[in-house]
Amino acid sequence: MMTAARSADSGLAGPGELDRYSYAEAPGADRGSAPAWDGGDAELSRAGRRAAGSRGRGLHGQLVQQLGQMIVSGDLGADRPLVPEEIGQRFEVSRTVVRESLRVLEAKGLVSARPNVGTRVRPVSDWNLLDPDIIEWRAFGPQREDQRRELCELRWTIEPLAARLAAGHGREDIQQRLADMAEIMGHALAQGDSLTFSRADAEFHSLLLQVAGNRMLEHLSGIVTAALHVSGASGGGCDRPTEAGVGQHLRIVDAVGAGDAAGAEAAMRQLLVAHPEVERVVPAPREH
């Protein structure tokens, strides 16, 4: 198990604290020194101090979160060897937990395991950057600004198309569900309930992708949900709860219900223009 034991110089967190970093407290953290498992545990100590409470994922999930964020943040750089025995000792988990955690990270493209070479951290070019966990880790790490900008640009590309296609596949049950989510968002905004707002917002956009009739777009719903999850954090994002935003969601509902593909697309584009930087980077489509 992960126990409460810790040495004065290790900085390792106790039980329930090894789930994820809390980057908000150190956005400009110095990363000039080379990460190391040995030599005073400098990187592990920093990670332990930044660790936040467990999200109930169990030991396996906590270790995936911890190692994943250490890799994405650069604490464990590319080609860094990861020795399972050392990981198990430092985080006080079994070989099985370490092995399964590394398999999850390998599936995400963060590490590779090869005979006679061992497990090593892979370069960013090999990561599955569309994986929701990696999206979240990047959005709350040193790459936060790049990640949120890229998410905004990606949403600008896929969501107006999804809204257009959804208008051509109108279903009363989906339209009613979209209207319900917009109404919930309005009530949540009035009450200052950001959690309810974000959940309704995520379901709204996920529904649009699902009803577009394009399975590849539907597959991207998890990415949009992850984007909405991180967009409200400090430092930027494409979406911020406003009355105008709720009104724009209602316009999308009306356009989808009326089968107005062009109107639905235009309303979605207007909704996504929350930051001038995004509008400058991604030009609006030409009128035909």
Contacts in CASP RR format, 6 or more apart in sequence:
PFRMAT RR
TARGET T0000
AUTHOR 0000-0000-0000
METHOD contacts of the structure
MODEL  1
MMTAARSADSGLAGPGELDRYSYAEAPGADRGSAPAWDGGDAELSRAGRR
AAGSRGRGLHGQLVQQLGQMIVSGDLGADRPLVPEEIGQRFEVSRTVVRE
SLRVLEAKGLVSARPNVGTRVRPVSDWNLLDPDIIEWRAFGPQREDQRRE
LCELRWTIEPLAARLAAGHGREDIQQRLADMAEIMGHALAQGDSLTFSRA
DAEFHSLLLQVAGNRMLEHLSGIVTAALHVSGASGGGCDRPTEAGVGQHL
RIVDAVGAGDAAGAEAAMRQLLVAHPEVERVVPAPREH
1 15 0 8 1.000
1 59 0 8 1.000
1 92 0 8 1.000
1 93 0 8 1.000
2 14 0 8 1.000
2 15 0 8 1.000
2 16 0 8 1.000
2 18 0 8 1.000
2 59 0 8 1.000
2 62 0 8 1.000
2 91 0 8 1.000
2 92 0 8 1.000
2 93 0 8 1.000
3 14 0 8 1.000
3 15 0 8 1.000
3 92 0 8 1.000
4 14 0 8 1.000
4 15 0 8 1.000
5 14 0 8 1.000
5 92 0 8 1.000
6 12 0 8 1.000
6 13 0 8 1.000
6 14 0 8 1.000
9 40 0 8 1.000
9 41 0 8 1.000
9 45 0 8 1.000
10 41 0 8 1.000
10 44 0 8 1.000
10 45 0 8 1.000
10 90 0 8 1.000
11 41 0 8 1.000
11 44 0 8 1.000
11 45 0 8 1.000
11 48 0 8 1.000
11 49 0 8 1.000
12 18 0 8 1.000
12 41 0 8 1.000
12 44 0 8 1.000
12 45 0 8 1.000
12 48 0 8 1.000
12 90 0 8 1.000
12 91 0 8 1.000
13 48 0 8 1.000
13 49 0 8 1.000
13 51 0 8 1.000
16 53 0 8 1.000
16 54 0 8 1.000
16 62 0 8 1.000
17 48 0 8 1.000
17 51 0 8 1.000
17 52 0 8 1.000
17 53 0 8 1.000
17 54 0 8 1.000
18 48 0 8 1.000
18 51 0 8 1.000
18 54 0 8 1.000
18 62 0 8 1.000
18 63 0 8 1.000
18 65 0 8 1.000
18 66 0 8 1.000
18 91 0 8 1.000
19 51 0 8 1.000
19 52 0 8 1.000
19 53 0 8 1.000
19 54 0 8 1.000
19 55 0 8 1.000
19 56 0 8 1.000
19 57 0 8 1.000
19 61 0 8 1.000
19 62 0 8 1.000
19 65 0 8 1.000
19 66 0 8 1.000
20 51 0 8 1.000
20 52 0 8 1.000
20 53 0 8 1.000
20 55 0 8 1.000
20 65 0 8 1.000
20 66 0 8 1.000
20 69 0 8 1.000
20 140 0 8 1.000
21 47 0 8 1.000
21 50 0 8 1.000
21 51 0 8 1.000
21 52 0 8 1.000
21 69 0 8 1.000
21 73 0 8 1.000
21 140 0 8 1.000
21 141 0 8 1.000
22 50 0 8 1.000
22 51 0 8 1.000
22 52 0 8 1.000
23 50 0 8 1.000
23 73 0 8 1.000
23 140 0 8 1.000
23 141 0 8 1.000
23 142 0 8 1.000
23 144 0 8 1.000
24 140 0 8 1.000
24 233 0 8 1.000
24 234 0 8 1.000
25 50 0 8 1.000
26 50 0 8 1.000
27 144 0 8 1.000
28 142 0 8 1.000
29 46 0 8 1.000
29 142 0 8 1.000
31 73 0 8 1.000
31 74 0 8 1.000
31 75 0 8 1.000
31 142 0 8 1.000
33 42 0 8 1.000
35 42 0 8 1.000
35 43 0 8 1.000
35 70 0 8 1.000
35 74 0 8 1.000
35 75 0 8 1.000
35 76 0 8 1.000
35 77 0 8 1.000
35 80 0 8 1.000
36 42 0 8 1.000
36 43 0 8 1.000
37 44 0 8 1.000
37 83 0 8 1.000
37 86 0 8 1.000
37 90 0 8 1.000
41 90 0 8 1.000
43 70 0 8 1.000
43 75 0 8 1.000
43 76 0 8 1.000
44 90 0 8 1.000
46 75 0 8 1.000
47 66 0 8 1.000
47 69 0 8 1.000
47 70 0 8 1.000
47 75 0 8 1.000
51 66 0 8 1.000
54 62 0 8 1.000
55 65 0 8 1.000
56 62 0 8 1.000
57 64 0 8 1.000
57 65 0 8 1.000
59 93 0 8 1.000
59 97 0 8 1.000
60 97 0 8 1.000
60 100 0 8 1.000
60 101 0 8 1.000
60 104 0 8 1.000
61 101 0 8 1.000
61 104 0 8 1.000
63 87 0 8 1.000
63 91 0 8 1.000
63 93 0 8 1.000
63 97 0 8 1.000
63 98 0 8 1.000
63 101 0 8 1.000
64 101 0 8 1.000
64 104 0 8 1.000
64 105 0 8 1.000
64 133 0 8 1.000
65 133 0 8 1.000
66 91 0 8 1.000
67 76 0 8 1.000
67 82 0 8 1.000
67 87 0 8 1.000
67 101 0 8 1.000
67 102 0 8 1.000
67 105 0 8 1.000
68 105 0 8 1.000
68 108 0 8 1.000
68 110 0 8 1.000
68 133 0 8 1.000
68 137 0 8 1.000
69 137 0 8 1.000
69 140 0 8 1.000
69 141 0 8 1.000
70 76 0 8 1.000
71 77 0 8 1.000
71 105 0 8 1.000
71 110 0 8 1.000
71 111 0 8 1.000
71 121 0 8 1.000
72 110 0 8 1.000
72 127 0 8 1.000
72 134 0 8 1.000
72 137 0 8 1.000
72 138 0 8 1.000
72 141 0 8 1.000
72 143 0 8 1.000
73 137 0 8 1.000
73 141 0 8 1.000
73 142 0 8 1.000
74 142 0 8 1.000
76 82 0 8 1.000
76 121 0 8 1.000
77 121 0 8 1.000
78 121 0 8 1.000
78 122 0 8 1.000
78 123 0 8 1.000
78 124 0 8 1.000
79 120 0 8 1.000
79 121 0 8 1.000
79 123 0 8 1.000
80 120 0 8 1.000
80 121 0 8 1.000
81 118 0 8 1.000
81 119 0 8 1.000
81 120 0 8 1.000
82 102 0 8 1.000
82 111 0 8 1.000
82 119 0 8 1.000
82 120 0 8 1.000
82 121 0 8 1.000
83 119 0 8 1.000
84 95 0 8 1.000
84 98 0 8 1.000
84 99 0 8 1.000
84 102 0 8 1.000
84 119 0 8 1.000
85 95 0 8 1.000
87 93 0 8 1.000
87 98 0 8 1.000
88 94 0 8 1.000
88 95 0 8 1.000
88 97 0 8 1.000
88 98 0 8 1.000
91 98 0 8 1.000
102 111 0 8 1.000
102 113 0 8 1.000
102 119 0 8 1.000
105 111 0 8 1.000
106 112 0 8 1.000
106 113 0 8 1.000
106 119 0 8 1.000
107 128 0 8 1.000
108 127 0 8 1.000
108 128 0 8 1.000
108 131 0 8 1.000
108 133 0 8 1.000
108 134 0 8 1.000
109 122 0 8 1.000
109 126 0 8 1.000
109 127 0 8 1.000
109 128 0 8 1.000
110 121 0 8 1.000
110 122 0 8 1.000
110 127 0 8 1.000
110 134 0 8 1.000
111 119 0 8 1.000
111 120 0 8 1.000
111 121 0 8 1.000
111 122 0 8 1.000
112 119 0 8 1.000
112 120 0 8 1.000
112 122 0 8 1.000
112 126 0 8 1.000
113 119 0 8 1.000
127 134 0 8 1.000
128 134 0 8 1.000
129 135 0 8 1.000
129 138 0 8 1.000
130 220 0 8 1.000
130 223 0 8 1.000
132 222 0 8 1.000
132 223 0 8 1.000
132 225 0 8 1.000
132 226 0 8 1.000
135 147 0 8 1.000
135 151 0 8 1.000
135 223 0 8 1.000
135 226 0 8 1.000
135 227 0 8 1.000
135 230 0 8 1.000
136 226 0 8 1.000
136 229 0 8 1.000
136 230 0 8 1.000
138 144 0 8 1.000
138 146 0 8 1.000
138 147 0 8 1.000
139 147 0 8 1.000
139 148 0 8 1.000
139 151 0 8 1.000
139 230 0 8 1.000
139 233 0 8 1.000
140 230 0 8 1.000
140 233 0 8 1.000
144 233 0 8 1.000
144 235 0 8 1.000
145 235 0 8 1.000
145 236 0 8 1.000
147 230 0 8 1.000
148 230 0 8 1.000
148 231 0 8 1.000
148 235 0 8 1.000
148 236 0 8 1.000
148 237 0 8 1.000
148 238 0 8 1.000
149 277 0 8 1.000
149 278 0 8 1.000
149 281 0 8 1.000
151 223 0 8 1.000
151 226 0 8 1.000
151 227 0 8 1.000
151 230 0 8 1.000
151 231 0 8 1.000
151 237 0 8 1.000
151 238 0 8 1.000
152 227 0 8 1.000
152 237 0 8 1.000
152 238 0 8 1.000
152 272 0 8 1.000
152 275 0 8 1.000
152 278 0 8 1.000
152 282 0 8 1.000
153 278 0 8 1.000
153 281 0 8 1.000
153 282 0 8 1.000
154 223 0 8 1.000
154 227 0 8 1.000
155 224 0 8 1.000
155 227 0 8 1.000
155 238 0 8 1.000
155 272 0 8 1.000
156 269 0 8 1.000
156 272 0 8 1.000
156 278 0 8 1.000
156 282 0 8 1.000
157 282 0 8 1.000
158 209 0 8 1.000
158 217 0 8 1.000
158 220 0 8 1.000
158 224 0 8 1.000
159 205 0 8 1.000
159 208 0 8 1.000
159 209 0 8 1.000
159 224 0 8 1.000
159 268 0 8 1.000
159 272 0 8 1.000
160 265 0 8 1.000
160 266 0 8 1.000
160 268 0 8 1.000
160 269 0 8 1.000
160 272 0 8 1.000
161 212 0 8 1.000
161 217 0 8 1.000
161 265 0 8 1.000
162 208 0 8 1.000
162 209 0 8 1.000
162 212 0 8 1.000
162 214 0 8 1.000
162 217 0 8 1.000
162 268 0 8 1.000
163 208 0 8 1.000
163 252 0 8 1.000
163 255 0 8 1.000
163 256 0 8 1.000
163 264 0 8 1.000
163 265 0 8 1.000
163 267 0 8 1.000
163 268 0 8 1.000
164 261 0 8 1.000
164 262 0 8 1.000
164 264 0 8 1.000
164 265 0 8 1.000
165 212 0 8 1.000
165 213 0 8 1.000
165 214 0 8 1.000
165 217 0 8 1.000
165 261 0 8 1.000
166 174 0 8 1.000
166 208 0 8 1.000
166 211 0 8 1.000
166 212 0 8 1.000
166 256 0 8 1.000
166 264 0 8 1.000
167 255 0 8 1.000
167 256 0 8 1.000
167 257 0 8 1.000
167 258 0 8 1.000
167 259 0 8 1.000
167 260 0 8 1.000
167 261 0 8 1.000
167 263 0 8 1.000
167 264 0 8 1.000
167 265 0 8 1.000
168 259 0 8 1.000
168 261 0 8 1.000
169 211 0 8 1.000
169 212 0 8 1.000
169 213 0 8 1.000
170 211 0 8 1.000
170 256 0 8 1.000
170 257 0 8 1.000
170 259 0 8 1.000
171 211 0 8 1.000
174 207 0 8 1.000
174 210 0 8 1.000
174 211 0 8 1.000
175 253 0 8 1.000
175 256 0 8 1.000
175 257 0 8 1.000
177 203 0 8 1.000
177 207 0 8 1.000
178 204 0 8 1.000
178 207 0 8 1.000
178 208 0 8 1.000
178 249 0 8 1.000
178 252 0 8 1.000
178 253 0 8 1.000
178 256 0 8 1.000
179 250 0 8 1.000
179 253 0 8 1.000
181 200 0 8 1.000
181 201 0 8 1.000
181 203 0 8 1.000
181 204 0 8 1.000
181 207 0 8 1.000
181 249 0 8 1.000
182 200 0 8 1.000
182 204 0 8 1.000
182 246 0 8 1.000
182 247 0 8 1.000
182 249 0 8 1.000
182 250 0 8 1.000
182 253 0 8 1.000
184 196 0 8 1.000
184 197 0 8 1.000
184 200 0 8 1.000
185 197 0 8 1.000
185 200 0 8 1.000
185 201 0 8 1.000
185 204 0 8 1.000
185 241 0 8 1.000
185 246 0 8 1.000
185 249 0 8 1.000
186 197 0 8 1.000
186 243 0 8 1.000
186 246 0 8 1.000
187 193 0 8 1.000
187 196 0 8 1.000
188 194 0 8 1.000
188 196 0 8 1.000
188 197 0 8 1.000
188 200 0 8 1.000
188 241 0 8 1.000
189 197 0 8 1.000
189 241 0 8 1.000
189 242 0 8 1.000
189 243 0 8 1.000
189 246 0 8 1.000
192 241 0 8 1.000
194 241 0 8 1.000
197 241 0 8 1.000
198 228 0 8 1.000
198 229 0 8 1.000
198 232 0 8 1.000
201 228 0 8 1.000
201 239 0 8 1.000
201 249 0 8 1.000
202 224 0 8 1.000
202 225 0 8 1.000
202 228 0 8 1.000
202 229 0 8 1.000
204 249 0 8 1.000
205 221 0 8 1.000
205 224 0 8 1.000
205 225 0 8 1.000
205 228 0 8 1.000
206 221 0 8 1.000
206 222 0 8 1.000
206 224 0 8 1.000
206 225 0 8 1.000
208 252 0 8 1.000
208 256 0 8 1.000
208 268 0 8 1.000
209 217 0 8 1.000
209 218 0 8 1.000
209 220 0 8 1.000
209 221 0 8 1.000
209 224 0 8 1.000
210 218 0 8 1.000
210 221 0 8 1.000
212 218 0 8 1.000
227 238 0 8 1.000
228 239 0 8 1.000
230 237 0 8 1.000
231 237 0 8 1.000
231 238 0 8 1.000
231 239 0 8 1.000
231 240 0 8 1.000
232 239 0 8 1.000
232 240 0 8 1.000
236 275 0 8 1.000
237 274 0 8 1.000
237 275 0 8 1.000
238 272 0 8 1.000
238 274 0 8 1.000
238 275 0 8 1.000
238 278 0 8 1.000
239 274 0 8 1.000
240 274 0 8 1.000
245 271 0 8 1.000
248 267 0 8 1.000
248 270 0 8 1.000
248 271 0 8 1.000
249 271 0 8 1.000
251 263 0 8 1.000
251 267 0 8 1.000
251 270 0 8 1.000
252 264 0 8 1.000
252 267 0 8 1.000
252 268 0 8 1.000
252 271 0 8 1.000
254 260 0 8 1.000
255 261 0 8 1.000
255 263 0 8 1.000
255 264 0 8 1.000
255 267 0 8 1.000
256 264 0 8 1.000
269 284 0 8 1.000
272 278 0 8 1.000
273 279 0 8 1.000
END
